[in-house]
Amino acid sequence: MEMMNSKAVGVHAYQKQCPQIHRSIRIGAQAASSAAGDAETVGSAASITGTPDPWSTPSSPRDAGSSSILAISPAPALDPLSQPLAVSDLPPSPWDAAAAVSTANSQVGGRCQSLQRGRFRFDTGPSLVLFIETYRQTFAALGTSLAQQVPVVRVAPAAYRVFFQGAGSLDMLYDVQRMVEQLEGVEKGAGGQYLDWLASARAALELGMEGFISRDARGLGELVAGVIKDEELRSLLTSVGLAELLGSHHSRMSRRFRDPRLKALFTFQDLYVGLTPYNAPGVYSLLAATELTDGVWYPLGGFGQIRDALLRVGQGLGVRLRCGARVTGVRTAPGEGGAQVVTGVTLASGEELEADVVVSNRDVPLTYELLRGPAESHGSARARRLLAQDYSAGIISYNWSVNKKLDQLLHHNVFLSGDYEGSWVRATGPDTLSRSPNFYVHCPGRTDPTACPAGSDSVMVLLPVANIQEMVKAQEAERRRASPLGHLPGVGPLAAAAAAAAGGGGGGATSSSSSSSSSAVDYSALVAAGREAVLRSLAEAGVTDVRQHIVDELVIDPMEWQDRFAVSTSWERPPARATGSPSP
């Protein structure tokens, strides 16, 4: 599931690190996954106040000595952990500042959307709020408060209900005594182990927040050096222990619990960051720790309320918004000492906007692809290197309007396979999909009755599957096995297809690599198989007759995530076009 809690490097980091550089670029760090946490850039720009928007009349010159900031936001996140520049952080005159946000879509919010389908509302991106204090700090930095802008409540009576295939369910309870009693009913001694783990995980959370998440640094060395110099953080590090932080998460939990359900209960959160309990370090216990101690929260009226509140506050501080304005290039020019500096952006219409700072919330590789001018070769090379990396899971999202209430479910629910380790292998097709896969179910009507009509449920199911990169590799391997030409040394499936077309009729030019890749990435069979697997798992857990009560369905697969929100994948795409209509 998506959470609004991923860290982005934004304007605040730029200001702290480069106070004398008038033209620079900071690329918002965003997890390269359709399921990863959403990072929001309107927040970074919205906290800038001062002169009127310099692009309200594109032909008008900007005042000499003024500074302007432009945010590129195909997924214009409003994330507190991006540490937006507060009014008090603004540099003195002549650094008068203005900010603008350019988004290719017709509305702000990117993946942070509340979609209304009839009387049913769905949060199609983030569905839970963690680290609630950072939201309070963000709104305070903008001169207001979270309470004034958005009613946010803690989800009750538990953070989650976790269903285990054929083995009942357990609740992630905030009440420590009740949680201990529940665990003792599963495994003798588990309550004491839970208390010990919770103390350690909370210490890891404090260490992670203070030592890493909340700190700006140019690299790992600088980050670690800052922790070592801080006496309080050194003490925390000593109390937690490196083995607990860096050892395999699953292995560390296996030292505490014997029952596989308990090991799974405190490690499934690794999916948030695109990892598995078998390759994630133990430090990620901090995710479960914040859920159990700080709580899981929800904005009444849906996540669109947070989006709209930050936009409203930002516009009150002078931010100007341009929807449907696709950025096709970030212009650069030679700077002092051989450096390259940003000068502004180019839109699909051909219009050029000047900016002293450009903040991009596209995924990092796709932002590097936008660089033009002397930095273009560097950007292209950097993008290729990043796109060659492995990426986290893709997500199929099923949004169901159900005309009955599913009483067995809480607000947040997780279904875990009986083959816990095997279920973390990402399915590339129906034949590789677990009979009982891991998935998440969101029922906001438990907390917010405005999400659906009385006696009904708006249900969002998030099913992790192979990402586009993995789908391409799997389907190319299948074509290679099926095509005699594909077995020749050095001949890949696309080259084989081109050769076959050139030599065998069927006429004319071959399709482009992008269209070949696009046709290869077909999730329809996996969507259908996934739907059946989810309904089967629900029925086995006692949530029956769901299929008969679904009156409307909206499905979002990884291809649509990519197209809508500039999510990185490692497959060949056509180059950015100078003209064209914005994505839907």
N, C-alpha and C positions, 0 to 999 in steps of 0.2 A: 504494500500500500504506500501511497505517497504521504509524506509528512512535510509540513512547512518548517523545516529546521536544518536545511543544508547550508553550509557556509559558503559565501561568495566573496571574492576579492573585488572590492568596488571602490567608490570614490574616496571613502574614508582611508583606505590603505594608500591610495595615491597621494592624498594630502599629507599623510604622516611621513611617507618615505621620500617624496619628491616635492617639497614645498616651494622650491624655486623654479621648477620646470613648468613653463606655461603650456606646453603642448605635449601630451603623453597619452598613452592608452593603457587601460587596465582591463583585462579580460575576465569577466565573471566566471569563477570556477563553478562548474555545474557537473554533477555526476552524469557520465555518458550512458544513460539508461532511461528507457521510457518508464521505468518503475522507480527511479531514484528520486531522492528528495528534491523538491522544487525550489529554485533560487529565484528571487524576484529583484528586478532592477529599478522599478519605479520608486521603491523606497530609497535607493541610493541617490536618485536625482531629486526626489520630492522634498528632501530636506534642505535644498538649496533655495535661498531667497535673495532678492535684490532687484536688479534691473528687469524690465519687462522682457518677454521672450524675444530673442534676437531674430527668430525665424517667423514671427507673426506676419512680417512682410519681407519675403526672401530677398528682395532687391535692396533693402535698406542696409547701409553699412553699420557695423557695430562700433560703439564708442571706443576710441583708443584707450588701452589700458584695462578694459573690462575683460572678464573671464566668463566663458560659457561652457556648459556641460550638456552633452547629448547622450541619451540612453537608447541603445538598440534593443528592442524587446519583443522578439517573436513569442517569447514566453515571459512576459513582463512580470516577474515575480516581485513580491513585496516582502522580502524575507528579513526578519529582524537580525539574523545572524550575519547578514552582510555588513553590519555595523555602519549604517548610513551616517553621513556627515550631518551632525546636529547644527542648529543655528549658532550655538555658542562656539562651534569649531570653525566658523567661516573666517577666512583671512581678512585682515583689515584692508581698507581702501589703499591702492586702487583696485583690489581684487573684488570689485562688485561682480556678482555672479548671477547667471540666469540658467535655467534648465529646461530641456525639452525631452520628450519621450516619443520615439518613432516606433510604431508597431505595424507589422505587415498584415496582421489580422484586423477584423472589423471591430474588435473590442479588446480591452485590456484584460490582463489576468493570465493569459497563456493557459497552462494546465490548471491553474487555480480558477475553476469555473463552477458555478451552480447552475445546472441546466434544468429548466422546467419543461416537462412533457405532460401536458394536461394538468392534473392536480398533483402530480408526482414530481418531486425535486430530487436531483442527483448531484452529488459532488463528484465530478468526473475526473478530478485530479487529487489533490490533497484531501484526506478525509479525517485527519486527526491533528491536533496541535500538541506538540511537546515543547518543553523549555518555555513555559508560559511567561516567565519573568522577562525574557528577552523581548517579548511583544510589549509588555508594559514599559520597558525601557525605551523601545523604539518610539512609541507614541508620546512618551514624555519628552524625548529629544526633539520631537516635532511640535512641542508646545501644547500638547493636549494629553489625553489619557486613554488607555484601552477601554476602560469602563464607560467613558463618555461617548466613545465611537461605536463599539461593538459589544453586545452582551455575549460573554463567553462563559460557559459553565463546565464544571468537571463532570465527565461521564461517570455514571454510577449504575449499579453498585460495585462494578469491577471494571478494570481497564479492558479486559478481554474475557471471553469464554473460549477455551481451547478444546476442540473435539479431537479425540484420538481414534483412528479407525478401529472399530470393534472393541474399544476399551473405554467407553464413556467420555466424560469431559471434566475439566478442572477450570476454575475461575482464577484469574489474576487479581486477587483481592487487595485493596489498599489496607484494610484492617490487619495489622500484623498478627494479632492473636488468632483471628479466624483463619488466616493463611497458614499459620503454624499447625493448627488443628487439622486443616484440610490435608496438608502434606503428611502429617503423622498417620492419617488414615490410609495413605498410600504406601508409605514405607517408614518403618520404625527408625527414629533418629533423624528423619528428613527435616523436621521442624528446626532442630538445633543447627543443622547444616545450612538451612535457609537463612537463619539469623546471621550466621557467620558470613555467608556469601553476600547477603544484603549490605552488611557493613563494609565489606571489601569493595563491592560494586559501587556503593555510594562514594567511597574514597576515590575510586577510579573515575567516577563522574566529575567530582570536584577537580581532580588532577587534570582530566581531559579538558574541561571547560576553561579553567584558569591557565593551564600550561600550554594548551595547543589551540583549541577552537577560538578562543577570544584574543589570541595574539597574532599580530602581523609579523611576518618574517619573510626574508628574501629567499630562504632555503632551509633545508633540514638542519644544517649545522647551526645556523643562527637561532633556530627554534629550540634545539636541544640546549644550546649555551644559555639561553634565557631561563630555561627551567633549572639548570644547574646553579645559576647565580641566585635563584630565589629560595631562601631558606625554608619557607613554608611549603613550597612545592617539593623541595628535596625531602622533607619530612614525610609528605604524602606518598612520594615515590617509594621511600623506604618501607612505609607501613603496608603498602599494597604488595610490593615485590615484583621484580621483573618477570619472574616465571608466570605469575598470575596475569600480567598484562600482555605478555608476548607469546605465551604458550598457546597451543591449539585450544580454541574455545570449547570444543566438544571434549577434549582430553581433560581440561580443567574441571568441567562439570562432572565428568565421569569419576573424578576423585571425590566428589561430594555425594553423588547419588548413584544408586544401582538401577533403579527403575528407569527404563528408557523414556517413559512419559515425562519424568521430572527433568531429565537431561534436555529433552526437546522443549519443555515449557520455558526454559530460560535461555534458549539459544536460537529459536526460530526468528528472532528479531534481526539476525544477521542478514536476512533477505533485504532489509531496508537499504543496506549499503552495497547490495549486489554481490554479497559473499555467501558462503555456506558455513555451518558450524565446524566444518572440517578444514577449511582454509582461512577462517577468520581468527584473529588473535583474541585472547581472553578479554582484552580491554573493552571489547564491544558489549560486555556485561553492563556497561554504563547505559545502554539503551533500555534494557529492562529496568534498571535502577531508577531512571527518571520517570518511567511509567508508573512504577509502584510507589515511589516516594513523593514526586511532584504531581503526579496524576496525568491522565489523558483528558484533553479538553476539546470542546466543540463550540463553534460560533453559532448562536441561534439565528436561523434564517439561512444557514449554509455558508460555505467558504467564500461565496461571492460577497458576503458582508465585509470580510476583511479586505478583499480586493477593493471594493468600492470605498471603504473608509480611508484607506491609504491614498487612493487616488483623490478623494475629496479633500483630504488634508493637504496633499501635495499641491493641488490646484489653488488652494487657499494661500499657499506660500509662493505662488507665482509660476508653478510648473505648467507648461503648455503641452498638450497631447495631440499627436497626429496619428490617427488610425488609417489603415490601408496604405501606409507609406513604406513600401518594402525598400530596405537598404541593400544595394547591390555592391557597394564598395566602401571601404574605409580608406580615405586618401592619405598618403604620407608624402613627406618631402625631406630633403637633406637637412640635417640640423648641425649644431656645433660639434666639433670634434669627430666628425664622421658618423654621428648617430643619425637615426631616422626618427622623425617626429610626425605625429598625427596632425592633420590640418582640417579634417572634417569628413563628411560622408557624401556619397552619391546615391540618389534614390532611383528606383526603376523608371521613373518618369524622365530621368536625365537631370533633374534639379540637383544642385549642389548646395549643401549646408555647411557652413564653417563651424568649427567647434574647437575649443581648447582641450577638452577632455572628452573622450568617447568611452562609454561604459557599455559593454556588450553582454547580453544575457543569452545569446545563442550558445549552444554547446561549444566548448573551447576550440576543437578542430574546425568547426564551421565558421567560427569567428576569424581564425587565422586565414581561412580561404578568402575572406573578404578584403584582405589587405591589398592595396593597389599602390602603384608608384615604386619608389626604390625599395620598399620593404616587401614587395610582392613575392619575390623569389624565396625570401626567408619564410614568409607566411605559408607558401605552398609546401615547402619542404617540411616545415613544422607540422602542418596539417597531415601530410602523408605519414609521418612518424606516429602521430597520435592515432590516426585511423587504423594503423596496423596493430594496435594493441588489442587485447581481449576486452570485451565489453560485458556488462552485467545483463541480467535477464531481460527479455522482452515481456510485455504484459498484454494479455487479452482481457478487456474489461467488458463484462456483461452487465447492463443496466436494465433491471426488470421492474415493471410496474405490476405488483402482485395484489390481487383484490381480496386477500385475506391476511391476517396478521400471523406471522410465523413465531409463535409464542416461545419456542425453544431457544431462540436467538437473542443475544444481547445487542447493544449498539455495535460493538466490535467483536468479531468472531474469527477464529483461525481454525482451519481443518488440516490435520496433519496425517500423513500416510502411515500405515503400519510398517511399511518399508521405508523408515525415516531416511536412512543414508541414500538408498537408491532413488528416492523421490526427488533428490536435489539435482539429478541429471536432467537437463532441460530438453523437453520434447521438441523434435523437429517435424513430427508428423504423428498421425493417429497410432502408428505401430510402436512408437517410442514413448507415448504418453502413459504414465502410470494409471492403473485401473482406479486407484484412489489417490489423486495427486494432492499436493499441498496447495491451499488457496485461502483467500481472505474474503469475508463477507461483511459488508457495511449496511447497517439498518438504522439510519439516523432518526427514524420515528420514535425510537426508544427514549431519546433525549429531547427531540424537537418535534412536537406534534404537527408543525406546519409542513413537514417534509412529505406528508401523504394524507389521504383522507382517513377518517376514523375507521378502524377495523381492517386497514390495508397496510402494506409495507412497500416502501421504495428500497430496492435491494441492489447494491452494487457488488459484483463478484470480481475479484482480481485474480487471474490465473497466470502464474509465471510460466513462460515457455522460452524456447530458443529465441535469441535476438536475430535481427536480420542478417548480421554477419554469419552467425551459426547456420541459419537457414540456407544461405547461399552456399556455404561450404558443403553442407549435407546434400543439397540438391545437385550441386556440381559433381560431387562424388558419385551420386546415383547415375547421372547422365554419363559420366566417364565409364562406369561399369557397363552401361547399356549400349554405348556407342563404340564400335570397333576402332574408329578413328581416334577416339578419345584416349585409347591406350598407347598411342604412339608417344615416344619420349618427347617432352617439351611441347606437346600439343594439349592445350587446355580445352574445356568444353566450349567456350565462346569462339576460340580459334577454329575448333573442329566444325562448329556450326557454320562459321563463315566460309570455311573451305568447302564444306558440303554444298552450300548455297552457290558458291562460285562455279563449282564443277558440275552441278546436277540440275540445272533447270530450276524451276521455281522462281526464277526470274528476278533480274534487277538487283538493286543494291541490297545488301544485308542490313538488318536492323542495327541500330546503334547499340553499343555496350550497355548504355543505361536502360534502354528498353528491354534488352535481353535479361539484364539483372532484375528489372521490375517484374517481367513475366515469371521469372524464376521464384520470386518471393511471393508466394501465394499462401495465405494463412487460412483459406476457407475450409479446407479439410480439418485443420487443427482446431478451428473455431467450433465446428460441428462436433468433433470428438470431445473437445473440452467441455462443451455444454452438457453432453451426456454424462461425462465423468463427474461433473459438479452435481448434477441432479441425482445421480446414483449415490454419491457420498452423502448428500443431504438426507436422502431417504433412509440410508443405513443408519444415520444418526437420529432418526425419528422425526425429521422435518419432511413430512410426506406431502404428496399431492401438489407440489410446487408447480410442476409443468402445467397442470390444468388451470392454475390460477394466474398465470402470467398473461396479462392483457396487452402488454407492450414491451418491446425489447429494443435496446440500442447497444450495438457492439462496436467497440473501438479496438483495433488490432495494432501491432507495432508499426505497420506501414503508415497508418493514419496518424499515430503519435509523431512519427518523423515528419510527415508532410505538414502537419499543423504547427508544430512547435520547434522545428529546427533541432531535433534530437539527433545526436551523432550515431552513426552506424559505420561499419567498415565495409561498405560496398561501393562500387563505382557509380557515381552520379554524374549527370550532365553538368557542365560548368554553369555558373550563375549567368543568367541572361540580363541584358541591359534593359529589356522591356518585358512586359508581361503583367498579368493581373496578380494581385496578392493571393496567397493561399486562403482557403476557406477558413 
